[in-house]
């Protein structure tokens, strides 16, 4: 009986080995309105305990000593019903959170995030990106991507703030207080700069 209890305790505390495979160049199809272009991107495998669990692109962002986030990529079959063979294409996905202690991988839910047009900028456990509204017309200042109407957000450490500049409009700055973002007007910014 003591042997069984000891072996189950050892199994429960087994450390997980998380690593990345080597970079592989792949073709990513950009465009959705018939103006498709192929762009070369580099992807690599996310390996947990010796098994490939996902494919990712870009560097991981360390959130804590235990957690990190990384951008997901996956292959999708683009074949039409009348096509004889599968037609695999790489697509960018959302963000994954990886727990080093448990080996668990979970999707990060980012409202209004668009896998094609939203590029993300992380600071601590905050993410900034320009999202796309449901009608696909309005870009919301929460992130910026290469095809986005927003430029990449600029983070400030103390006090924690993030600034966005949308194409053809003024800069918007948001003060982060806890998990709430308040817009900062130019007068407040000038007052704090003079202090």
C-alpha positions, 0 to 999 in steps of 0.5 A: 500500500505504501508503494502505491501511494509513493508512486502516485505522488511521484507521478503527480509531481513529474516535471514537464519538458517544454521545448521548441523545434527548429525553425521551418520556412513555410508559405502563408497565404495572405488575402481573402478577396481573391487577391491572395499573396504568398508570404514566407514565414518561419514556424516551429513546433511546440513540444511538450514531453517529447510530443509535438502539441502545436506549431507556433511563430514568433518569440514567446512572451514570458508572463511569469516564471511559470507561464508564457504566451506564444502565437499559434499557426496551423494548417487548414485544408483549402480544397474544394469538394470537387478537388481530388486531393487535400490542399493544405495552407498555413494560417496564423491563429490566436495566442496560446498560454503555456503552463510550464508546471502542468504542461497545459496549453490553452487558448487566450481569448482576445475579444475583437482580435483578428488573426490576419489583421491584428498583431499584438504587443505584450507587456507583463500580463497585458496585451495591446492590439487593434481589434476588428469590429463585427462588421469588419470595418472599424479597427479598435485600438487594442493592437496593431498589425502590418495590415491594420489601421493602427501602428504598433502600440508603444508601452510606458512602464511607470505609470503603465500606459499604452499609446496607439496612433491610427492612420489619419488620426491623433494618438490615443493613450490609455492608462492601465490601472489594475485590469482597467484602461482609462483614456488619457487626454492631452492635458493630463499627459502635459500635467504629468510630464511637467511634474 
